[in-house]
Amino acid sequence: MVNTEREAVWQERVEHWRASGLSQRAFALQEGYPIRQVGYWVRRLTRSPATPGLNLYCEPA
């Protein structure tokens, strides 16, 4: 499975988890997914790809 396909599959799973109202652990056990993998993908997919970095440039006085 290509990384983009894997990400798409987990995007659907994370959406299903959110809609379920279950904890990550309960959802993983119910669906047969590794608990740590569910947590990993939730964190990975909820990170904003456009998170700006710190602007360390200072204007001269």
Number of C-alpha atoms within 10 A of each C-alpha: 6 7 8 9 10 10 15 12 11 17 17 11 19 21 11 13 19 14 9 12 10 13 11 19 14 14 21 19 12 10 10 9 13 12 14 12 13 19 14 10 16 19 11 13 13 10 10 8 8 6 7 7 6 6 6 6 6 6 5 4 3
